[in-house]
């Protein structure tokens, strides 16, 4: 899609709250509760009953809708966006473009075929274009591979992936590695980039939550055969979550609905599931089965990013600022998270300050952050104020580094 078409979309009457990011056109509509957000989800399901749902993510604070991909938006997409915005307005829900962003991982390598094969296997992703991999459920961050010279030192950025135990065993066998590391779950690609591939577990022993598994977050996934059926299960989940006073994340795709507690939100702070959450999970499972839905235990996945740092506080402050994240307040964690629970968690681990060579080498992995064109400067200013430094400014891509040299590219689609 050329820039004139991006401009046409973003300036069209009735879609001023939408923005074009890497995954297409997106909008976020504020909602006071999950039940209120579910009302918009039902309207979207009705609008798309004949054509298929776009990607819709329900959160306690609102609803994100994505129409795409960015390279193939059409006038039909403009009309759909206009109709969704009108439905949101009818329900008293306003658009807030400042919420919108997409996080993508970029891996530099001289051995692209080997790395693509490794990461596709470990993540359970699908090829996207000539140089990328993507989550088929479009929930977790995509990967892009850039050609570069080999760099042999251990990176300061790594990935944690949690999947169903059978998927983990299959991935380990396929890559032909025995896991290593402090927790016995690490694997490495041909360049030495590390991933902790962790097997999940059941939420509880009882059959009333058999559809649920713990993958750092508690998740259940249900295939659906129509937008209307998706709207029905979302409405039921929203009502149950609001009644229980426990927020849930609900992601709708044309082929399935995924229900997610978010990282650690199912537990009591010491790693044990709470009776309140077990009760909510059981009620959700009953509602899904009453609608004739059967769980798919193979699809759910959790991904987070870890960054090694000498000055954890300084590096953490930079990433919270550039991503617009909040600090997890638990004293024993260094996590930062998206307050709207739309993007991956980051955490920070201390590293040896005497390891000068590793501290100074350029990482093979970095983050691409796609933000609306009218939000980029605010993100850059916040990152610099938090100790970051601008390395290059070649719009629409600006490269910044945190206080210890870890890179993030802020990328926009220009309005004009």
Buried (B, 14 or more C-beta within 10 A) or exposed (E): BEEEBBBBBBEBEBBEBBBBBBBBBBBBBBBEBBBBBBBBBBBBBEBBEEEEBBBBBBBBBBBBBBBBBBEEBEEEBBBBBBBBBBBBBEBEBEBBBBBBBBBBBBBBBBBBEEBBBBBBBBBBBEEBEEBBBBBBBBBBBBBBBEEBEEBEBBBBBBBBBBBBBEBBEBBBEEBEBEBEEEEEBBBBBBBEBBBBBBBBEBBBEEEBBBBBBBBBBBBBBBBBEBBBBBBBBBBBBBBBBBEBEBBBBBBBBBBBBBBBBBBBBBBEEEEEBBEEBBBBBBBBBBBBEEEEBEBBBEBBBBBBBBBBBBBBEBBBBBBBBBBBBEEBEEEEBBBBBBEBBBBBBBBBEEBEEEBEEBBEBBBBBBBBBBBBBEBBEEBBEBBBEBBBEEEEEEEBBBBBBBBBBBBBBBBBBEBE
